[in-house]
Amino acid sequence: MRDPFLIIKTTRVTEKSTALSEKHNQYTFKVAVDATKQEIKYAVKSLFKKDVVSVNTLQVGGKVKRERTAHFGKRPDWKKAIVTLKAGEKIELV
C-alpha cells in the first residue's frame, strides 16, 4: 500500500459535506486521481484510526477558465471520496 499522505490530499469542508457528516456520518476528502477505494479505506483507517463502512468515489472535471485575453485554460481534474464511518465514530476536522 502507498503512503496514506499521498492518497488523501485534503478534506472538503463545504455546506454539503458538513450536512453529510451530521446526518449520515459521511466525510468528504480530495484524494489522488489514481487512488482506489481500498487504498482510500486503508488511508482513513491508518490516519484517523476509525472504522470505515464504505467508500464512494467520483471524478470531478476541472472548469474551463478564460483569461482577459482570448486564451482559454483549464483547471485540473480531481477525485472526490465520500467515506462512511461506523455508527458512533466521528472525525474532528476543526
N, C-alpha and C positions, 0 to 999 in steps of 0.2 A: 504494500500500500504506500501511496505517496504521503508526503508531509501534509498534515491537516491544514497548516497555514497556507499552503499553496492551493488547496481545494476551496476553502471558504475565504473569500476576499473581504466582504463587508456584510453587515446586517442592513436590512432595508427597514427604516423606521418611517413609515408613512401612516396616514389615517387608516387606510385599508389594512395594512399589516398590523396596526395596533388593535383594530377591531377583531381581526382573526385571532390574535393572541389572547384577547379577553374572552371571546365567545367559544372558540374551538380549540384552544391550546396549540395553535399553529404559529410558527415563526418563519419569517422570510429572510433569505440570505442571497447575496450575489455571489455566485460560485464560478469556478473555472469553466470555460466553454466545453472542454473535453471531459469534465468530471461525470462519473456515472452515479446512479442512485446509491449503490453500495458504498462507493467512496465517500459520498456526502454523509451517509448514515454513520460510517466509521469516524469521520472527522468531527461530527457533532458529539458523538459518544466520547471521543478522546479529549476534545477541547472543553466541553461543558459538563461532562460526567452525568449525562442524562440518558434515559432510555427512549429510543426513537421507535414510534409505531409505524409510520410510513413517511415516504418522501415523494413529493410530486415536483416535476421539473418542467420548465418551459423556456423556449428560446425567445429572446426579445430582440427584435430588429432595431438597428440604430436609425435615428432620424436623419433625413436628408436636410442639410442646412445650406443656406446661401449667404455668401458674404455680401458686402455692399456693392461689389462688382458683379459681373456675370458668372463668376466662378462658383461652382457647386462643390460641396464637400459632404461627407457622411460621418456620423458618429459611429463608433464600433458596435458590433452586435455583442450581446452578452447573454448569460444564462441565469435564470432565477430558480431558486429551490424553495419550496414551501414544505417545512418539516413539521410533522405532527408528533408531539411528545405524549408519553404515557400520562394517564389521568393523575392529577395531583402534583405534577412536576412543572416547574416554570424556569425560564431563563431571565435573569435580571440584566437588562440591556443598558439601563442608565444608572 
